């Protein structure tokens, strides 16, 4: 079971890490999209969003301060879901696309919030490693 939990962490954390990196590699396009949706200070918002995703993704991957990682991802998902995917204001294909992304984000939020219930330290986490080898000097 520990291995399956690690696989889930890698998949979920990797998804957020990849998403966060796209905020920086596609900064101009993402800023334009955010501005189009009425996000104030769109460039800053995209950068902050990218940082939150990267912090959260790394946290889940490493099992390092997972509650902080969950908080970072939730802090990203809640406003972005409502601001960037307001399907209730759209029609046709745009409505369908925003509905899919809105519900995907709600599902991701549910998965991430559920991780708070997992006792720490997580198996195969940075915390677990340090507890197993407390006398190993760090460089």
C-alpha positions as CSV (number, residue, x, y, z in Angstrom):
1,X,0.0,0.0,0.0
2,X,2.8,2.4,0.7
3,X,4.1,2.0,-2.8
4,X,0.6,2.8,-4.2
5,X,0.4,5.9,-2.1
6,X,3.9,6.9,-3.4
7,X,2.7,6.4,-7.0
8,X,-0.4,8.5,-6.3
9,X,1.8,11.3,-4.8
10,X,4.1,11.2,-7.8
11,X,1.2,11.4,-10.3
12,X,-0.6,14.2,-8.4
13,X,2.5,16.1,-7.3
14,X,4.0,15.8,-10.8
15,X,0.8,17.1,-12.3
16,X,0.9,20.2,-10.1
17,X,4.7,20.7,-10.7
18,X,4.2,20.5,-14.5
19,X,1.3,22.9,-14.3
20,X,3.3,25.3,-12.2
21,X,6.2,25.2,-14.7
22,X,3.8,26.1,-17.5
23,X,3.0,29.3,-15.7
24,X,6.6,30.4,-16.3
25,X,7.3,28.9,-19.7
26,X,4.0,30.3,-21.1
27,X,3.9,33.5,-18.9
28,X,2.7,35.9,-21.7
29,X,-0.1,33.7,-22.9
30,X,-1.3,32.8,-19.4
31,X,-1.1,36.5,-18.4
32,X,-3.2,37.4,-21.4
33,X,-5.8,34.7,-20.6
34,X,-6.0,35.8,-16.9
35,X,-6.3,39.5,-17.9
36,X,-9.1,38.5,-20.4
37,X,-11.0,36.9,-17.4
38,X,-10.6,40.1,-15.4
39,X,-7.9,38.9,-13.0
40,X,-6.3,42.0,-11.4
41,X,-2.5,42.3,-11.8
42,X,-2.7,39.3,-14.1
43,X,1.1,39.0,-14.6
44,X,1.7,38.9,-10.8
45,X,-1.3,36.6,-10.3
46,X,0.1,34.1,-12.9
47,X,3.6,34.1,-11.2
48,X,2.1,33.7,-7.7
49,X,-0.1,30.9,-9.0
50,X,2.9,29.2,-10.6
51,X,4.9,29.4,-7.3
52,X,1.9,27.9,-5.4
53,X,1.7,25.0,-7.8
54,X,5.4,24.3,-7.7
55,X,5.5,24.5,-3.9
56,X,2.5,22.2,-3.6
57,X,3.8,19.8,-6.2
58,X,7.2,19.4,-4.7
59,X,5.6,19.1,-1.2
60,X,3.4,16.2,-2.4
61,X,6.2,14.5,-4.3
62,X,8.7,14.6,-1.4
63,X,6.2,14.3,1.4
64,X,7.9,17.4,2.8
65,X,5.5,19.5,4.9
66,X,2.4,18.1,3.2
67,X,0.0,20.3,5.0
68,X,1.8,23.3,3.6
69,X,1.7,21.7,0.1
70,X,-2.1,21.1,0.4
71,X,-2.6,24.7,1.6
72,X,-0.6,26.0,-1.4
73,X,-2.6,24.0,-3.9
74,X,-5.9,24.8,-2.3
75,X,-4.9,28.5,-2.3
76,X,-4.3,28.2,-6.0
77,X,-7.4,26.0,-6.9
78,X,-10.2,27.9,-5.1
79,X,-9.8,31.3,-6.7
80,X,-8.6,30.0,-10.1
81,X,-11.5,27.6,-10.4
82,X,-14.0,30.4,-10.0
83,X,-12.2,33.2,-11.9
84,X,-10.9,31.3,-14.9
85,X,-13.7,28.7,-15.5
86,X,-17.0,30.6,-14.9
87,X,-19.0,28.1,-17.1
88,X,-22.3,29.7,-15.8
89,X,-21.5,32.8,-17.9
90,X,-20.6,31.0,-21.1
91,X,-22.5,29.3,-23.9
92,X,-21.8,26.4,-26.3
93,X,-18.4,24.9,-26.6
94,X,-16.8,27.5,-24.2
95,X,-19.4,26.6,-21.5
96,X,-18.6,22.9,-21.9
97,X,-14.8,23.5,-21.7
98,X,-15.1,25.7,-18.7
99,X,-17.5,23.2,-17.0
100,X,-15.0,20.3,-17.6
101,X,-12.1,22.4,-16.2
102,X,-14.2,23.7,-13.3
103,X,-15.2,20.2,-12.2
104,X,-11.7,18.8,-12.8
105,X,-10.4,21.5,-10.4
106,X,-13.1,20.6,-7.8
107,X,-12.1,17.0,-8.0
108,X,-8.4,17.8,-7.7
109,X,-9.2,20.0,-4.6
110,X,-11.0,17.0,-3.1
111,X,-8.1,14.7,-3.7
112,X,-5.6,17.2,-2.2
113,X,-7.8,18.0,0.8
114,X,-8.2,14.3,1.6
115,X,-4.4,14.1,1.9
116,X,-4.6,16.1,5.2
117,X,-6.1,12.9,6.8
118,X,-3.1,10.8,6.0
119,X,-0.9,10.5,9.1
120,X,2.6,12.0,9.0
121,X,5.3,11.3,8.2
122,X,4.3,9.9,4.9
123,X,6.0,6.7,3.7
124,X,9.0,7.3,1.5
125,X,9.0,11.0,2.4
126,X,11.8,13.3,3.2
127,X,10.6,13.3,6.8
128,X,10.6,9.5,6.9
129,X,14.1,9.4,5.5
130,X,15.5,11.7,8.2
131,X,13.8,9.8,11.0
132,X,15.2,6.5,9.8
133,X,18.8,7.9,9.6
134,X,18.9,10.6,12.4
135,X,22.7,10.4,12.8
136,X,23.7,10.8,9.1
137,X,25.4,14.2,8.8
138,X,24.0,16.6,6.3
139,X,26.1,18.6,4.0
